[in-house]
Amino acid sequence: MQCDELWSFVDHKGNKQWGWLALDADTREIIEAHVGRRDRERAQRLWRSLPPVYRQCAVLCTDEWEAYQSMLPQKRHRVVTKASGKTSYIERFNCTLRQRVSRFVRRSLAFSKSLRNHIGLLWNFIHHCNASLPV
């Protein structure tokens, strides 16, 4: 699995929200997403929300951000660099999300007015992408 986070705004530019994503590297399906602050608690929530089979068997590749290192079990977690290519699929998904959904562009006049709509838009895009994957 590959995990990463990306930020966007809700209501105003001072309200930065982070989208936490987990992707199955074999199927390229987004397994879980969570929106909130960028802190250890949200990293823990992402881990707990993964299906049990992933928590028991999968190895999660993440960047070097300390919240992952302190909250994910060591036997299920690998810290990798971007140059290794082990997070390339999740990074590509983040880029595609930013290209196709204007609310996720970093410096944009388009933003969600409510967190509920923001989360709904993210999940709508994830379901669309997951449904578009080859069988």
Residue frames relative to the residue before (quaternion, step in Angstrom):
aa qw qx qy qz dx dy dz
M 1.0000 0.0000 0.0000 0.0000 0.00 0.00 0.00
Q 0.2073 -0.7442 0.6209 0.1331 3.49 -1.31 0.44
C 0.0825 -0.7953 0.6001 0.0230 3.58 -0.93 0.91
D 0.1171 0.7698 -0.6205 0.0929 3.52 -1.11 0.76
E 0.2564 -0.7437 0.5928 0.1725 3.54 -1.32 0.18
L 0.0704 -0.7688 0.6331 0.0563 3.54 -1.23 0.54
W 0.3265 -0.7692 0.5210 0.1741 3.56 -1.09 0.64
S 0.0187 0.7519 -0.6589 0.0094 3.50 -1.34 0.47
F 0.4992 -0.6566 0.4832 0.2936 3.57 -1.31 0.06
V 0.0958 -0.7479 0.6511 0.0871 3.54 -1.25 0.53
D 0.8510 0.0968 -0.1480 0.4945 3.55 -0.84 1.16
H 0.7776 -0.1755 0.1237 0.5909 3.62 0.87 -0.87
K 0.6693 -0.5500 0.3266 0.3779 3.58 -1.19 0.46
G 0.6181 0.5470 -0.3529 0.4407 3.58 1.20 -0.27
N 0.6723 0.4685 -0.2824 0.4987 3.59 1.27 -0.30
K 0.0233 -0.8241 0.5646 -0.0396 3.56 0.28 1.28
Q 0.0816 -0.7794 0.6210 0.0177 3.56 -0.91 0.99
W 0.2726 -0.7666 0.5655 0.1349 3.54 -1.04 0.82
G 0.2354 -0.7395 0.6163 0.1340 3.53 -1.01 0.90
W 0.1723 -0.7785 0.6001 0.0643 3.56 -0.64 1.17
L 0.0385 -0.8297 0.5559 -0.0331 3.59 -0.67 1.07
A 0.1084 -0.7582 0.6398 0.0642 3.54 -1.19 0.69
L 0.0870 -0.8164 0.5704 -0.0217 3.56 -0.73 1.13
D 0.3793 -0.6831 0.5756 0.2413 3.56 -1.05 0.82
A 0.3727 -0.7744 0.4675 0.2069 3.60 -0.43 1.18
D 0.6367 0.5322 -0.3394 0.4430 3.62 1.11 -0.53
T 0.7852 0.2999 -0.1560 0.5189 3.59 0.85 -0.94
R 0.3168 -0.7694 0.4697 0.2949 3.59 1.32 -0.45
E 0.4218 0.6881 -0.4632 0.3662 3.54 1.21 0.58
I 0.4120 -0.6624 0.5609 0.2771 3.55 -1.06 0.79
I 0.2768 -0.7953 0.5255 0.1216 3.55 -0.58 1.19
E 0.8084 -0.0461 0.0875 0.5802 3.57 0.91 -0.91
A 0.0414 -0.7662 0.6407 0.0265 3.53 -1.24 0.57
H 0.0204 -0.7766 0.6295 -0.0111 3.51 -1.16 0.68
V 0.1766 -0.7808 0.5919 0.0941 3.60 -1.00 0.79
G 0.3714 0.7077 -0.5409 0.2621 3.55 -0.96 0.91
R 0.7536 -0.3332 0.2791 0.4932 3.54 -1.22 -0.51
R 0.4519 -0.6447 0.5316 0.3122 3.55 -1.31 0.20
D 0.3869 0.7015 -0.5032 0.3240 3.53 0.11 1.33
R 0.7242 -0.4467 0.3078 0.4258 3.56 -1.30 0.13
E 0.6157 0.5643 -0.3480 0.4258 3.57 1.01 -0.79
R 0.6800 0.4769 -0.2957 0.4721 3.60 0.94 -0.83
A 0.6026 0.5328 -0.3556 0.4760 3.59 1.09 -0.62
Q 0.6494 0.5084 -0.3042 0.4768 3.57 1.01 -0.83
R 0.6403 0.5249 -0.3254 0.4567 3.60 0.98 -0.79
L 0.6240 0.5238 -0.3411 0.4690 3.57 1.01 -0.80
W 0.6558 0.5143 -0.3096 0.4577 3.59 0.90 -0.92
R 0.7021 0.4709 -0.2750 0.4580 3.61 0.84 -0.97
S 0.6847 0.4955 -0.2990 0.4430 3.61 1.08 -0.58
L 0.4928 0.6457 -0.4411 0.3817 3.60 1.25 -0.11
P 0.5638 -0.5795 0.4485 0.3811 3.60 -1.07 0.60
P 0.6373 -0.5827 0.3464 0.3664 3.61 -1.02 0.78
V 0.6241 0.5510 -0.3584 0.4224 3.62 0.97 -0.73
Y 0.6566 0.4909 -0.3115 0.4805 3.60 1.06 -0.66
R 0.6514 0.5108 -0.3203 0.4606 3.59 0.98 -0.78
Q 0.7133 0.4591 -0.2568 0.4631 3.59 1.08 -0.69
C 0.8264 0.2834 -0.1021 0.4758 3.59 0.97 -0.82
A 0.6851 0.5309 -0.3011 0.3976 3.60 0.95 -0.79
V 0.2922 -0.6873 0.6317 0.2078 3.51 -1.32 0.47
L 0.2385 -0.7912 0.5534 0.1048 3.56 -0.74 1.11
C 0.1763 -0.7654 0.6131 0.0849 3.55 -0.80 1.06
T 0.0403 0.7992 -0.5950 0.0753 3.57 -0.77 1.07
D 0.5842 -0.5288 0.4594 0.4098 3.51 -1.34 0.07
E 0.6990 -0.5199 0.3247 0.3683 3.56 -1.29 -0.01
W 0.3563 0.7516 -0.5013 0.2386 3.60 1.18 0.23
E 0.5394 -0.7036 0.3708 0.2767 3.56 -0.78 1.10
A 0.5746 0.5919 -0.4019 0.3975 3.64 1.05 -0.50
Y 0.6308 0.5119 -0.3377 0.4754 3.59 1.02 -0.72
Q 0.6800 0.5163 -0.2960 0.4284 3.56 0.86 -0.97
S 0.7266 0.4331 -0.2547 0.4687 3.58 0.99 -0.75
M 0.7623 0.4086 -0.2114 0.4553 3.63 1.07 -0.54
L 0.6882 0.4551 -0.2977 0.4803 3.61 1.07 -0.52
P 0.5469 -0.6155 0.4413 0.3569 3.61 -1.01 0.72
Q 0.5445 -0.6646 0.4074 0.3096 3.57 -0.87 0.95
K 0.6840 0.4871 -0.3120 0.4445 3.60 0.96 -0.71
R 0.7140 0.4034 -0.2466 0.5164 3.62 1.26 -0.24
H 0.6999 0.4719 -0.2415 0.4787 3.59 1.27 -0.05
R 0.0411 -0.7681 0.6389 0.0114 3.56 -1.03 0.90
V 0.2542 -0.7381 0.6077 0.1459 3.57 -0.82 1.03
V 0.0016 0.8074 -0.5872 0.0569 3.56 -0.73 1.11
T 0.4391 -0.6546 0.5385 0.2978 3.54 -1.28 0.34
K 0.6318 -0.5263 0.3976 0.4072 3.57 -1.22 0.34
A 0.6206 0.5678 -0.3362 0.4236 3.59 1.08 -0.71
S 0.5990 0.5885 -0.3605 0.4061 3.62 1.15 -0.50
G 0.3928 -0.7391 0.4615 0.2940 3.59 1.16 -0.53
K 0.5007 0.6881 -0.4083 0.3302 3.60 1.26 -0.02
T 0.7267 0.3231 -0.2455 0.5544 3.62 1.26 -0.06
S 0.3163 0.7998 -0.4713 0.1953 3.58 1.23 0.31
Y 0.6530 0.5230 -0.3361 0.4325 3.63 0.96 -0.72
I 0.6819 0.4614 -0.2985 0.4827 3.60 0.91 -0.82
E 0.6166 0.5234 -0.3444 0.4766 3.60 1.07 -0.66
R 0.6378 0.5129 -0.3229 0.4754 3.60 1.03 -0.77
F 0.6347 0.5182 -0.3342 0.4658 3.59 0.99 -0.77
N 0.6418 0.5207 -0.3259 0.4590 3.60 0.94 -0.85
C 0.6546 0.5061 -0.3064 0.4706 3.58 0.98 -0.85
T 0.6498 0.5077 -0.3108 0.4727 3.59 0.96 -0.84
L 0.6256 0.5309 -0.3294 0.4672 3.58 0.99 -0.80
R 0.6829 0.4797 -0.2889 0.4692 3.59 0.87 -0.90
Q 0.6641 0.5053 -0.3103 0.4553 3.62 1.04 -0.68
R 0.7727 0.3967 -0.1921 0.4569 3.58 0.94 -0.84
V 0.7596 0.2792 -0.1665 0.5633 3.60 1.14 -0.52
S 0.3774 -0.7833 0.4485 0.2069 3.56 -0.29 1.30
R 0.6047 0.5814 -0.3648 0.4040 3.62 1.08 -0.51
F 0.7014 0.4461 -0.2642 0.4890 3.57 1.23 -0.35
V 0.4402 0.6645 -0.4771 0.3702 3.59 1.26 0.17
R 0.5683 -0.6584 0.3761 0.3195 3.57 -0.87 0.89
R 0.7951 0.1217 -0.0597 0.5911 3.60 0.82 -0.93
S 0.2694 0.7872 -0.4912 0.2578 3.52 0.23 1.29
L 0.4379 -0.6533 0.5438 0.2929 3.51 -1.27 0.45
A 0.6192 0.5174 -0.3403 0.4828 3.57 1.28 -0.27
F 0.1989 0.7598 -0.6017 0.1449 3.56 -0.83 0.98
S 0.5555 -0.5934 0.4627 0.3538 3.55 -1.25 0.42
K 0.3912 -0.7226 0.5188 0.2358 3.57 -1.03 0.76
S 0.7853 0.1629 -0.1192 0.5853 3.58 1.21 -0.35
L 0.5803 -0.5964 0.4321 0.3474 3.56 -1.13 0.66
R 0.6141 0.5610 -0.3448 0.4350 3.58 1.03 -0.75
N 0.6703 0.4763 -0.2947 0.4869 3.60 0.94 -0.86
H 0.6223 0.5535 -0.3295 0.4447 3.57 1.04 -0.78
I 0.6704 0.4799 -0.2873 0.4877 3.57 0.91 -0.93
G 0.6463 0.5278 -0.3150 0.4523 3.59 0.97 -0.83
L 0.6468 0.5115 -0.3118 0.4720 3.57 1.00 -0.82
L 0.6377 0.5218 -0.3268 0.4629 3.58 0.96 -0.83
W 0.6925 0.4687 -0.2841 0.4691 3.60 0.84 -0.95
N 0.6005 0.5497 -0.3566 0.4584 3.59 1.06 -0.67
F 0.6696 0.4829 -0.2958 0.4805 3.57 0.93 -0.89
I 0.6399 0.5210 -0.3325 0.4567 3.61 0.97 -0.81
H 0.6665 0.4937 -0.3141 0.4620 3.61 0.87 -0.88
H 0.6258 0.5304 -0.3342 0.4641 3.59 1.03 -0.77
C 0.6843 0.4811 -0.2871 0.4668 3.60 0.87 -0.95
N 0.6533 0.5084 -0.3170 0.4629 3.59 0.93 -0.84
A 0.6674 0.4918 -0.3019 0.4708 3.60 1.00 -0.79
S 0.6676 0.5134 -0.2951 0.4513 3.60 1.15 -0.53
L 0.5062 0.6624 -0.4229 0.3552 3.60 1.23 -0.21
P 0.5283 -0.6192 0.4597 0.3553 3.61 -1.06 0.61
V 0.4996 -0.6696 0.4681 0.2879 3.56 -1.06 0.76
